[in-house]
Amino acid sequence: MSPRGSQRHRSEATPAIRIPASLNGVVGLRPSAGRLSNRRTASTRVATFTVGGPLARTAVDAARLFHTMDAYDPADVTSVDRRRDHTLALGREGLRGLRIGVPTNYFMDGVDCEILAAVNTAIGTLGDLGAEIADVRVPGAEDCRTHFYPMVTANFFALYGEHLDRPAEDLDPEVVMSLEHGRSVTATQFAEAAMYRQLFIRNLEHLFDGIDVFVCPTVPIATPRLGKLEHSEMMDVSRNNFVQPISIPCGLRSDGMPIGLQMTAGYRKDTVLLNAAIAFQNATSFHTQRPSLIG
């Protein structure tokens, strides 16, 4: 949850941590905006819709990596100079008192039946660990992809549009499509998306007044096979990833592929997510399972 009136939030769509974590059976945390340095080069141009974050075998390792990297970077214009909370409970006391919401809209819709079953089992485990489980509605979630996609691709084009001058065979078609879409975004479309983003931020602020975390599948569809992904398939893979979460393993499908449980908390509540993930892994062994090799 962002401070009132703040432009910073985790509602940016950056799936390059959570999706790889889910599909490979590891832990991935997308930190709160401004916590880790977002500086890639000496340039002052930064990708405001992406951040770096830890990928690790276990939630404990992810926590260690996160707290090592968690520092103010004065050379990064997106970095926030605020006190860092590095206190971890390491899950020893379970999750007693943690308020967990299960979305009744969007996030659980159209989910693969095996993934949904694994996620529901994981929610039961969180309850057994002492968390208070309740159904919640996430206002505006159904419209987020429609509004955020123009903002994200326009930002992507602003940063990397010069790559369209390279030979087509040097670029992935999905990258080209995103860059071209970003180039076509009008000022009006961008402004409308920015206004919707502020509304969604406010919706999340109110949501997290009543809960600490909400949970859902990280990736709601079966793992696609290697090769070229259709655009619609890629959009389905990333449909739940426009909020800031952690992804942790919570099972395997019948085809041997990992299933990820996504937990989302408010702004700068990264330690809440890490503690919850550690408690879950202390009580389960999904993070020790390995995907099957498919020929």
N, C-alpha and C positions, 0 to 999 in steps of 0.2 A: 504494500500500500504506500503510495506516495504522500508526502506532506500536502496539506491543503494548498491548492494553487500551484503545486510544483509541476514542472514539465517532465520530470524524470519518472519513469515507471517501467514495469516489466511487461507491459502489454505489447512490446515490440516483437515482431515475428522473426525469430532467429532459431531455426530448428537444428543447427549444425552441431549441437551438443547433445540434446535430448534424444533425437532420432538415432544417431550412431550408438548411443548408450543402450537404448532399448533394443535395437536390432542385433547388437553384439553381446548382450547379456552382462553389461557392466553398469557402473553408476556414473551419471553425468549431471552436473549442477550448472545451470545458467544463473550466474550471480546477479544481484541487484545492480541496476545501472549505476555506474559511478564508483563501484567498490574496487574492481580490479582495473588496472591500466588497460585502456583500449587503443593504445598507440602502437601502430604497426611500423611506421617509418618516421623519418625526421619531419615529414609533412605535418602541418597542423590540420589537414583534412582527416576527419575520423568518421567511421561508419556508425552513425547514431542508432542504427537498428540492430547492431550486432555487438556482442561482447565475447571475450574469451572466458573459459571456465574449465574446471578440472574434469577429466575422465579417469576413472580408476576402477580397480577390481572390486573394492569394498567402499562402503560409506565412510568408514574410519579413514581410509587412505584419501578419499576425496576431501574430507574435512581437513586433514593435515595439509594437503596441497592448497586448498582454498585459503587457509589461515596464513600460510607462508606467502602467498601472492597478494593478500588483502592489504593494500597500502595506498595512500594518496600519492598520485603522480602529478606534480605541478606542470609537467610538460604535456599533459593530456587535458584538453579543454572539457572533456566529459567527466573527469575524475572529481569526486566530491570529498572535500576535506572535513570529515566528521569523525567522531570517536568510533573506533572499531570494537565490536564485541567478539572476543575470541573465547568465550566460555562454552565449553562443551560438556554435556552430562554423560556422553558416551553411552546413552541408552540404558544405563544401569537401573534407573528407577522406572523404566517402562514409559508409558505415555499418559499416566493418570492426569486427568483434567484437560488434556489437549482436545480442543473442539474441532472435529473433522466433518466437513460437509461433503455430501455425495450429490453431485448435480443431477437435477431432474430434467434438465433441458440440454440439448446440443451434444455435450461431451460424451454421453453414453449412448447416443443415437446411432443406429446402423453399425454397431461394433461387431466384429467377428465373434461368433458364439463362444469359441474356446478362449479367446482373449477376455471376453466379458466375464466368463466363469472364473478365470484366474484372478481378475481384478476384484470381483466380488468376494472371493475367498480371502484375498489379501486385506480387504476392508474388514472382514470378520476378524482377522488376526489383529489388526490395529485396535479393534474394539476389545478383544481379549487382553490386550496390553494396557487397557485402562482408558483409551480414548473415548470420548463421547461422540457417537455417530448420529448425524441428522441429515435429512434431505434438505437441499437448498436449491434455489433457482439463481442462475448467473445471468442477470439482466443484460440483454444486448449481445450475448455470445453468438447467436445465430448470424448476426450481420458483420461480425468482426473481419472475417476473411475478405468480404467484399470491399470493406473500407480500408483495411490495412494494406492490401496487396498493392494499390497504387502508390502509397507512401513508401513502402519498402522497395519496390522496383525503381521508383524515381530516385531514391537515395542510392540504390545500387548503380544506376546509370550515371549519376553525378560523380561517383567514385571511380567507376571502371568503364565508362562509355567508350573511352579511346580504344578499348580492345575490339570494338566492332570494325576497326580499320584493319585488323589482322585478317589473313586468309581464313575463309570459312572452315576449312578442314582442320584448323588449329584450335577451334572452339567447340565445346560441347553444345549441341543444339538447344538443350535446356537453358544454358547460360545465355545463348544468343536470344532466345525467346524472352527471357527476363529483362535483358538489356533493352531490347526493342520495345517491350511494353513500357519500361521506365521512360524511354525517350518520348513515348506518345502521351504520357500523362499531362493533362492540362493544369494550369494554375488553379482553375476552379475545382477540378477533381482533387487536387492535393489539399486545397483549403477545406473542402468538405470533409475529406478524410481526417484532417487534423482536428476539426471540430468534433467529429465522432469519437476520435481517440480520447479527447478530454472528457466527453460524456462517459465513455467506458471506464476511464480511470475513476471518475466519481462513483460509478456503479460498484466498482471493486472496493473502493474505500468503505462504502456502506456495507457491502457483503462481509468484509473482514472485521466490521464492528461486532458481528455475531459469531464468527468462527475464526479459527487460527489457520486452518489448512483446508483446501478442498482437493479431492482425489479423482482420478479418471485414468483411462488407458493412455500411455504415451503415444503409441501408434495403434490406431483402431482397426487396422486391416492386417491380413497375413503378410509376412515378409515377402516382398517382390523378389523374383529371381534376378540374378545378375543379367545385365544387358540394358538396353535402352528403355527407360521408363516413359510411358505415356504421360502427358501433362496432367490429365485427370487423375492418374494413379499417384503421381507425385503430390498433388493437392490433397488426396485422401490420406497419404502417409503423414502429412504435416498439419492436418486440420485441427489438431488439439494444441498446437504449439505456439499460440500467440500470447501466452501468459508466461510468467517466470516460474519455472518449477525445477524440481529435481526428478530424475528418472532412476528407478531402481528395479532390478530383476524381480519378477514375482511368479515365474513359472516358464514352462516350455509348451509350445503347441505340439500336436500329434506329429507334425513334420519335423520336430526337433528344434525349431526356431524359437529364440527367446521372446518373452513377453515382458513389457515394461509397465510398471506402475508409476504414474506421474502424480506428484504432490506439489501443490502451489500454495505459497504463503504471501503475506503482505510485503510491502517495500521494506528492504533492509532486515527482513526476518530470515536471512539465510541460515542462521544457526538453528532456528526452529526446524527447518527442513532437514538439516544434517542430523540433528538429534533424533528426529522421527525416523529417518532412514536407518540410523545406527541401531535404534531400538528394534525396528522391524528385522534387520539382519541378525541381530543377536538371537532372535526367536525363530528364524527360518534358515534354510540352507539353499535357497534359490540362487544366490550369488556364487555358490560353489559349482553349480551345474554348467556344463559346457554344451554349446550347440552341436548338433550332428553335422558331419561333413556330407554335403549332397553332391553327387557326381553329375 
